[in-house]
Amino acid sequence: MNAIKVFCLDSCEHSNHLKQALWDNNIEFEEIYLGSTRAIHDLRNGGFRRATAPVLQVKERFYMGNDLFPGGIMDGPFIEQCLGDH
């Protein structure tokens, strides 16, 4: 099981930017479609009833799209900090 998961939607620009940033930095992750039963189960276990794409999970911590993309712009330093201890 990967320590990093990205819950995403294909049509979500932010999801695609986040995945590309991870690929560009050779960071392995598991991609999970946000509407899937698996995503619903994992997010509920994480304490979330609703989530919007993307959601980044690093081990047991979840980071929501608003945190990753404040003002609609990817916060690279924050994402690096989230990934720092994976």
PAKE-42684 format. One record per residue (C-alpha): residue in three letters; x, y, z. Coordinates in steps of 0.5 Angstrom, whole numbers, padded with zeros to 4 digits, always signed. Example, Ala and Ser with C-alpha at 12.3 -4.5 7.8 and 13.67 -1.06 7.14 Angstrom:
REM residues 2
ALA+0025-0009+0016/SER+0027-0002+0014/
REM end
This chain:
REM residues 86
MET+0000+0000+0000/ASN+0003+0007-0002/ALA+0004+0012+0004/ILE+0001+0017-0001/LYS-0006+0018-0004/VAL-0009+0023-0009/PHE-0016+0023-0009/CYS-0018+0026-0015/LEU-0023+0027-0021/ASP-0021+0027-0028/SER-0024+0033-0030/CYS-0021+0037-0024/GLU-0015+0042-0026/HIS-0012+0042-0019/SER-0012+0034-0019/ASN-0008+0034-0025/HIS-0003+0039-0023/LEU-0002+0036-0016/LYS-0001+0029-0020/GLN+0004+0032-0025/ALA+0008+0035-0019/LEU+0008+0029-0016/TRP+0010+0025-0022/ASP+0015+0031-0024/ASN+0019+0030-0017/ASN+0019+0022-0018/ILE+0014+0021-0012/GLU+0010+0015-0012/PHE+0003+0015-0010/GLU-0004+0012-0011/GLU-0009+0015-0015/ILE-0016+0014-0013/TYR-0022+0017-0016/LEU-0026+0021-0012/GLY-0033+0018-0013/SER-0031+0011-0012/THR-0033+0007-0006/ARG-0026+0006-0004/ALA-0025+0014-0004/ILE-0032+0014+0000/HIS-0029+0009+0005/ASP-0022+0012+0006/LEU-0025+0019+0007/ARG-0030+0017+0012/ASN-0025+0013+0016/GLY-0021+0019+0016/GLY-0027+0023+0019/PHE-0029+0027+0012/ARG-0037+0026+0010/ARG-0035+0030+0004/ALA-0029+0032+0000/THR-0028+0036-0006/ALA-0022+0034-0011/PRO-0016+0034-0010/VAL-0015+0031-0003/LEU-0008+0029-0001/GLN-0007+0023+0004/VAL+0000+0022+0007/LYS+0000+0016+0011/GLU-0006+0018+0016/ARG-0006+0026+0015/PHE-0011+0029+0010/TYR-0010+0035+0006/MET-0016+0038+0003/GLY-0016+0042-0004/ASN-0017+0049-0001/ASP-0010+0048+0003/LEU-0007+0045-0003/PHE-0009+0051-0008/PRO-0011+0057-0003/GLY-0014+0062-0008/GLY-0014+0057-0014/ILE-0006+0057-0014/MET-0002+0051-0012/ASP+0002+0052-0006/GLY+0008+0048-0007/PRO+0012+0049-0001/PHE+0006+0047+0003/ILE+0005+0041-0001/GLU+0013+0039+0000/GLN+0012+0040+0007/CYS+0006+0035+0007/LEU+0010+0030+0004/GLY+0016+0031+0008/ASP+0016+0025+0012/HIS+0013+0020+0008/
REM end
